[in-house]
Amino acid sequence: CFKRKNLSVITGKLGAEEEIDSEDFLKLLYCIRTKSDITIIDTRTGLSELTRLSIKNSIYDLLIFDCDIMHFHMNMNMLEELKDDFVPEKTIAVINNTNVRSSSHKFIYNELISSGIPFKDIAFISSCGFTGYEVMHTGVTPYQAAVIGYKGFLNDMDSLLNKLGG
């Protein structure tokens, strides 16, 4: 868990396959919500029970798209499986690890627009994955490392937090 002001970021260990069970997850979520204005829950790729519970118990959802067609289609398939649990008006589509001038960014951005899904907003994060490898196993989050030397990532995250009203 990482805190920034009244923000808590919860994620499992990088690379870990096991998930917290549903009952413990809900207990943890309700406990954290009594102390935080914003809680971001990072679930694994694809649809799992934890992802479904997170979506059902959220005010806003962040749907992360990397800049490749495979991840785009995986997310679209997940949205189809979610059916009525997916509420686009409370979902911010986040294009991750992107350079807004690149053709791959433009392609994913155009695919999101042409999908016709009325997302709450579309946000961009330029280098989360790049900083992630450098801070792996250090106990430092990418956001904390950004304060030291990755101003682009820091600005992207602050913009995303502002979209969430944080």
C-alpha positions as CSV (number, residue, x, y, z in Angstrom):
1,C,0.0,0.0,0.0
2,F,1.3,3.5,-0.9
3,K,-0.3,6.7,0.4
4,R,-0.1,10.2,-1.1
5,K,-2.2,12.7,0.9
6,N,-5.6,10.9,1.2
7,L,-4.8,8.5,-1.7
8,S,-4.1,4.8,-1.1
9,V,-2.7,2.6,-3.9
10,I,-3.1,-1.1,-3.2
11,T,-1.5,-3.7,-5.4
12,G,-0.3,-7.3,-5.1
13,K,3.4,-8.2,-5.3
14,L,4.8,-7.8,-8.8
15,G,4.5,-11.1,-10.5
16,A,2.5,-12.8,-7.8
17,E,-0.3,-15.1,-9.1
18,E,-2.4,-15.5,-6.0
19,E,-5.2,-13.0,-5.2
20,I,-6.8,-12.1,-1.9
21,D,-10.1,-13.9,-1.5
22,S,-13.3,-11.9,-2.0
23,E,-14.4,-11.7,1.6
24,D,-11.0,-10.4,2.8
25,F,-10.8,-8.0,-0.1
26,L,-14.2,-6.4,0.8
27,K,-13.2,-6.1,4.4
28,L,-9.9,-4.5,3.4
29,L,-11.6,-2.2,1.0
30,Y,-14.2,-0.9,3.5
31,C,-11.5,-0.5,6.1
32,I,-9.3,1.6,3.8
33,R,-12.2,3.7,2.5
34,T,-12.9,4.9,6.1
35,K,-9.4,6.5,6.0
36,S,-9.0,7.5,2.4
37,D,-10.8,9.7,-0.1
38,I,-9.5,7.8,-3.1
39,T,-8.5,4.2,-3.3
40,I,-7.0,2.7,-6.5
41,I,-7.1,-1.0,-6.8
42,D,-4.7,-2.6,-9.4
43,T,-6.0,-6.0,-10.5
44,R,-4.3,-8.4,-12.9
45,T,-4.9,-8.3,-16.6
46,G,-8.2,-9.9,-17.7
47,L,-11.4,-10.5,-15.8
48,S,-11.2,-12.0,-12.4
49,E,-13.5,-12.1,-9.4
50,L,-11.4,-9.4,-7.8
51,T,-11.7,-7.2,-10.9
52,R,-15.5,-7.7,-10.9
53,L,-15.7,-6.8,-7.2
54,S,-13.5,-3.8,-7.7
55,I,-15.8,-2.5,-10.4
56,K,-19.0,-3.2,-8.5
57,N,-17.6,-1.3,-5.5
58,S,-16.1,1.7,-7.3
59,I,-17.0,5.3,-7.9
60,Y,-14.6,5.5,-10.9
61,D,-12.8,2.8,-12.9
62,L,-9.4,3.2,-14.6
63,L,-9.2,0.9,-17.7
64,I,-5.5,0.6,-18.7
65,F,-4.6,0.3,-22.4
66,D,-1.1,-0.3,-23.5
67,C,-0.1,0.9,-27.0
68,D,-0.7,-2.4,-28.9
69,I,-3.7,-3.9,-30.5
70,M,-3.5,-7.2,-28.4
71,H,-4.1,-5.3,-25.1
72,F,-6.8,-3.2,-26.8
73,H,-8.7,-6.4,-27.8
74,M,-8.2,-8.1,-24.4
75,N,-9.8,-5.1,-22.7
76,M,-12.7,-5.0,-25.2
77,N,-13.3,-8.7,-24.6
78,M,-13.3,-8.1,-20.9
79,L,-15.8,-5.3,-21.2
80,E,-18.1,-7.6,-23.2
81,E,-17.8,-10.3,-20.4
82,L,-18.5,-7.7,-17.7
83,K,-21.9,-6.8,-19.4
84,D,-23.9,-4.6,-17.1
85,D,-21.1,-4.4,-14.5
86,F,-19.2,-2.1,-16.9
87,V,-20.3,1.5,-16.6
88,P,-18.5,3.6,-19.2
89,E,-19.6,6.9,-17.7
90,K,-17.5,6.2,-14.5
91,T,-14.6,4.8,-16.5
92,I,-11.4,6.7,-17.4
93,A,-9.5,5.0,-20.3
94,V,-5.8,5.3,-19.6
95,I,-3.3,4.9,-22.4
96,N,-0.2,3.6,-20.7
97,N,3.5,3.8,-21.6
98,T,2.7,6.2,-24.4
99,N,4.4,8.9,-26.4
100,V,1.5,11.1,-27.6
101,R,3.3,11.7,-30.9
102,S,3.8,8.1,-31.7
103,S,1.7,6.2,-34.3
104,S,0.8,3.5,-31.8
105,H,-0.6,6.1,-29.4
106,K,-2.6,7.7,-32.2
107,F,-3.9,4.3,-33.3
108,I,-5.1,3.2,-29.8
109,Y,-6.6,6.7,-29.1
110,N,-8.5,6.6,-32.4
111,E,-9.7,3.0,-31.7
112,L,-11.0,4.2,-28.3
113,I,-12.8,7.1,-29.9
114,S,-14.2,5.0,-32.8
115,S,-15.4,2.4,-30.3
116,G,-18.2,4.8,-29.4
117,I,-17.9,3.9,-25.7
118,P,-18.8,7.1,-23.7
119,F,-15.8,7.0,-21.3
120,K,-15.8,9.6,-18.6
121,D,-12.4,10.7,-19.9
122,I,-9.2,9.5,-21.7
123,A,-5.9,10.0,-19.9
124,F,-2.3,9.3,-20.9
125,I,0.6,8.0,-18.8
126,S,4.0,8.3,-20.6
127,S,6.3,6.1,-18.7
128,C,4.8,3.9,-15.9
129,G,6.3,0.7,-17.2
130,F,9.7,2.2,-17.8
131,T,10.1,3.4,-14.2
132,G,8.5,0.2,-12.9
133,Y,11.5,-1.9,-13.8
134,E,14.0,0.5,-12.2
135,V,12.2,0.5,-8.9
136,M,11.3,-3.2,-8.8
137,H,12.2,-4.7,-5.4
138,T,13.4,-1.4,-4.0
139,G,10.3,-0.6,-1.9
140,V,9.9,2.6,-3.8
141,T,6.8,3.2,-6.0
142,P,7.1,4.7,-9.5
143,Y,5.3,7.8,-8.2
144,Q,7.9,8.2,-5.4
145,A,10.8,7.7,-7.9
146,A,9.1,10.2,-10.2
147,V,9.6,12.9,-7.6
148,I,13.4,12.3,-7.9
149,G,13.8,12.1,-11.7
150,Y,10.8,11.3,-13.9
151,K,8.9,14.5,-14.1
152,G,6.9,13.4,-17.2
153,F,5.4,10.5,-15.2
154,L,4.8,12.7,-12.2
155,N,2.9,15.2,-14.3
156,D,0.9,12.4,-16.0
157,M,-0.1,10.9,-12.6
158,D,-1.0,14.3,-11.1
159,S,-3.2,15.0,-14.2
160,L,-4.9,11.6,-13.7
161,L,-5.4,12.3,-10.0
162,N,-7.0,15.6,-10.9
163,K,-9.4,13.9,-13.3
164,L,-10.4,11.7,-10.3
165,G,-10.9,14.8,-8.2
166,G,-8.0,14.0,-5.9
